[in-house]
């Protein structure tokens, strides 16, 4: 897949006049169109809903855009629930999937009327004790063993070994949990599972659907409860590398439909609603980290230093993940220079690219790092006292707006405001 920026150099410079680099920028048009494609792909299922994973891009403006497109939200913490509530999500618009859940988080999910997805059999009693058992409840399934489908050039499909994952229950635990929940007043039950991350294969969702649909038939027969929902979670990936192919969401939706007709309908379960949680697929390609080349270094290798660092985009440092790089204004120049493109953290893994062939980069060039619309800004942190960068929305009409300001030193020191000798930082 050819990697093309959704910003030109001229558009980037116009933003930079208002918002200095580094910043993450998101393409509103691309996000809206993709949300509509997802809804169209699963429109055959009357109860379908995409629950966008807030963890992927926790910005209220983005969440409101997705709300307008009919999406719900997938939350995993108290603050994600609070953010979603502020954006107008409530009740069945919220899926709460958590593990090792604090009391306050569970109480908030229950108060909001969210769909609660229990990660462990012991959570049945915990839920009843701290909040109560709702009529609609989910349990998360872990089949164990190894799940292998599709390929990852980076070699880090995070969940390709469910047996090693901390998430979910065995089938036997699911059955016992459903029986206990039914006895405590639950009426409608859901199944949730997540087996692989960033799959570049149209077969992943249909394969997962087949596993879960067959299990749903078994569980309903074994327990007598009504399985009303099946959540395929996330795992549908994006082509970070130019040589990778793009997933076809229409083909994926059709593959799931065939499994639905083959397994659930004959079992008299044609009323099951299908849910998804495609954070990365929904927004990933429609975000970019824009930075400026501020230094160059010539020793045993050639280095280009940016004003961004791993604190702005952790994935390359954390996973060795590939993110494509375009030098704006030099899209058609030959890639005849080999660089390590790096940030300024005091860590040698603070590298956006290693031995990457790129056009000659000059100080002041604008560097566009692709596919940061999910798990980009969201994974930012403050090591070395680095401040999180701004977020900008490229609006459908071509204008831009600030949707999160950059952090300031005052923000960094905010949790120390009670110390007398820190007060000068908080004086106007």
N, C-alpha and C positions, 0 to 999 in steps of 0.2 A: 504494500500500500504506500503510495507516495505521500510523504509528510509535508503538508503545506501549512504555513502559519495562517491564522485568521486575522492577523495584524500585518499591515505593511510598515515599513520604516517610518513613513510619514504619519501614520496613525499612532504608532508608538511614541514618536516625538511629541505629538499633540498631547498625549496623556502625560508624558514626562514634564511638560510645562506646568502641569497642575500637581502631579504626584511623582516625586523623585523615585528612581530605581533604588532597590529592587521592589517589585510588586507582583502579585498574582493578578491576572486579568482573566475574566470569564466571558464567553460568547453567549449572550442571552438567546439569540436566534437559534444557535446550534442546540442549546439545552432544551428549548421549547420544542423544536422539531423532533428531537430524539425522544422526548417524553411522549409525544404523540405517536411516534412509530411503535414504541413499546405498548401503548394502550391499544393500538390497532392490531398488533401481532397477537394479542390475547383477547380480542373483542369477542371471540367465540364463546368465552366463559362469562356468564352473566354476573358472577360475583367477583371478577378479577379486580385486583388492586395492586399497584406498585407502591411499596413502602420504601421510600428513599432512605438509604443508610446515612443518618445525620453525621456519623463519625467521618464519612468521606469528605463532607464539605459543610461544616456547621456555620453557615452564614445565613442570617435571617432573610436577607433579600432573595437569596437563591431558594430557600425553603418556601418563601411566599410565591415565587415564580412556579415552582413545582406544584404547590397547592392549587394554583390557578389552572394547572394542566391536569388536575384530578389525582395527583399522587398523595399518598399518606407518608408517614415518617416511621422509620425504624430507629428506636432509641435504646441506649444501653446504660444510661446513667441519669442521676438526678438533674444535672445541668442540661443534658440533652432534652429531657422531659420539660424542663422549665423554658428552654429556648423554643421548643415546639409549641408549648402552650401560648407563649407570647406571640407566635406567628398565627395563632388561630386554630391549631390542631387540637382535637379533643376526642374522647371516646374511641370509636373503631377506626378513626384516622391514624391512631398510634399503635404500633407494635412494640412491645417492650421485651427485648431479649437481653438478658443479663446473666452473668455468672458471678459466684461469690458475692451475692447481692446484699448491700447494706440495707438496714431497716428503712431508712429515710427514702431510699430509691423505690423500694417496693410499695411503701405507703403512697407515694406520689403517683405511681403508675395506677394503683387501685383507685385513688381519688379521681384521676382523670378518666377513668373508665376504659383505659387502654386494654388491648389484647395483651395478656401476660403470657410469656413463653417460659416455662420452667426448664431450667438447665439440668436439674438433678432430682432424683426421687425424694431426697430429704427436703426439697423445697416445698413439698405439699404441706407438711405440717408447719413449716416456717411461714408460708403464705397465709395459712389460716390463723396463725398466732398473731402476726403483726398487722394484717390488713383484713383478710376475709377471702372466701372462695367465690369468685364471680361465676356467672352462668356460662360465659365463654372463656375457655382456657386452652392453652397450647402446651405441648411437651416437645422437647428437642431430642431428636434421635441421633445416635452415633452407632453405625453398623459395625465398627471395629475393622480390623484388617487393613488392607491397602486398597485405595481407589486410584486407578490409573486411566486417564483419558486425556488426549491432547498432549501438547508439548510446551515446554517453557525453555527458551534459550538460556534464561538466567538460572535455570535449575532450582527454582525455589517456589514451587507450587505449595503454598503454606499448609494446605489441609489435605495433601494427597495421601496421608497415612492416618485415617480416622482413629485407628487403634492407639496412636500416640497422642491424640488430641485431648485436651482437658474438657472438651465440650460434650454435652448430651448424655443420653441414657441408652442402655441396652433395650432391646425389644421387650424382654421380660419385665424390666423396670417400667417401661412405658405402659404395659398392660396393667400392672399393679397400681401404678399412679392414676390411670384413668378410672379404675374401679374405686379407689379411695376418693378421688375428686367427685365422682358421680354420687357417692354416698354422702358427700358434704354439700351437695346441691348444684354442682356444675351440670349444665344441660347440653352444651355444644362443645365439641372438642376439635382441636387442630393438631396437625403434625408439622414439624419444622426440621429441616436438616441442611447442613452446609458441609460439603465434602471436599471441594477443591477450589483453589483461588486462581483468578485470572486465566481461565481456560480459553484458549483460542481454538474453539471447536464448536460447531453447531450441534454436536451430539451430546454435549454435557447435560444440558437441561432435560432433554428427552430421556436420557439414561437415568438421571436422578429421579425424574418424574415416575419412570417405570418402577424403580425401587420403592418409592414412597407410596405409589398407588397400590402396589401389591401388598405392602405392609398395612395400609389403611384397611384393605379388605380383611386381612387376617385379624387386625386389632378389633375392628367392629364386630366380627364374628365371635371373637374370644371374650369380649366385654359386654356386648350389647349396647354400647354407647353410640351416639350419633357423631360420626366424623363429618364435620361441616366445612373444614378448611384444611388445605395443604399448602404450606409455605415453602417454596423452592429456594428461598433465601437468595444469596448472591452467587458469585463465582463466574459469571459471564464476563470475559475479559475484553481487553482492547489491544490493538496492535501497537505496542510501544516501538517496535522495530520496523523499519521500512519494508523489510522482506516478509513480514508477517501479513496474513490475510485478515480481513475484517470479518467479525461475526455477522451473520445475516439474521437479524432479529425476527424477520418474518418466517424464515425457515425454522428457527428455533421454536417460535410459537406454534407453527404447524406440527412440528415433531411432538410437542407436548400434547397437542390436541389428539393426535393419533393414539398416543398412549392412553389418554383419557377415555377415548371411545373404545379402545381395546380392552381396558382393565376395569375402569370404574363403572361405565354405563351398564355392562352386562351384570354387574354385581348390585345393580339398583342404587348406585351412588352418584348418579348424574347431576345431583344438586350441589356437589362439592365446589366451593369457591377456591380459585387458585390465586395465591399471593406470591409476589417476588420482592426482592430487596437488592436491586441492582445499582448500588452506589457508584462503583467504578464505571460501569457501562453507561450510566445515565449522564454523568458530568465529566468523566475523566478526559476525553479528547477535547473538551471545550474550555480548558483552562491552560494557562501557560505562565511560567515564571519569566519575567522580563528583567534583565540585569545589564549592567554596563561593565565592559572590560576596563579595569583600572590599573592593572599592573601586568608586566610580562617578565619572565625569568628564563635565563638561558644557562643551564648547567648540564647535567647528564641527560636531561630531557628538556623539552620546550614546554613552558608553563604559561597559561593565561589565567590571571587572577581576576575574579569578579567581585562586585560589591555585594553579591549574594553568597550564601554559604549553606552548609547542611542544616543550619537552624531554620532556613527558609524552605528547604526541600531535603528531607531526610532519606528518602528511598535509596538513592545511589550509595550513600554511606552505610546504611543499615543492611540492605539486601544485596548490594552490588548491582542494583537495578539499572537497566538501560533507559535513558531518556534522550530522545533525539534533540539535536541542537541545530538551530538555524541562525546565521548571522544576518540580521535584517539589513537589506540593501545589497547583500552579496549572495542572494539566492542562486544566481546563475554563474557565479564565479567558480573556478575549478577548486575542488577540495584536495589541494596539493601540499598542505602543511599538517604535520602530526602534532597534536597538543594533548597535554593533560589540562583540563579546564577545572579550576579549583576555587575554593572559597578560603576565608581567612581564619577558620577555627584552628586551635592548637591540637589538631588531630589529623594524622596523615591519611585517614579515610575520607576527609572532606574534599571529595573529588566528584564533580558532575560528569566527567568523562575522562577515560584513560586511553592514551594512544589513539585518539579520535582524529580521523582525517577531516579537516575543515578548510575553508578558505583562509587566506592570511588574515589574521585578526589584528587590528590596530587599536591602540588605546582610545577609548571613547566609543568604540563600536557597541551597538545594541545587540545583546545575545538573547535569543528567544529559546527557552527550554520547554519542549512540548509536553503535553499530556499530564499537566499538574492539577487538573480539575477535580481529582479525587485523591485523598491521602497525600496532599501536597502541603498547602498552608495548614491544614488540620493537624499535621504531625509536627508543626513548628515547636521550637523550644528555646530556652534562654541560656544554654551553656556558653561560657566565656562572656556572659553579660550581653550577648547578642539580642537585639530587639526584633520582634516579629514584624514582618513587612505588611504593607497595606494590601487591600484587595479592591479591585476595580471591576466594574461591570461595563462591558462593551454593549451598549443598548442596541435594540433592533434597528433604530433609525440611524445608527452610526455614531451617535454621541457616546460619551462615557460619563460615569458617575462613580464617586468613591463609595464603597459599601462597607469598608472597614479601614479606619485610619491606621497608620503605622504606630507601633508602640513608641513611647518616649521613655527616657530615664525615670521619669516620675512613675510611670506604670511599673517599671522593673522594681522600683524600691517601695511600691505601694504597701506591701505586707510588712514593712518595717516602720510604718508611720507612727507607731506608738513609742518608738525609742527616741528619747529627747535629742540625742546628738544627730539624729537623721532629719530632724524637723526642717533644716535649711533646704532640703530637697523639695519641700512641700509649700514653701513660701512663694507667693506670687511676686 
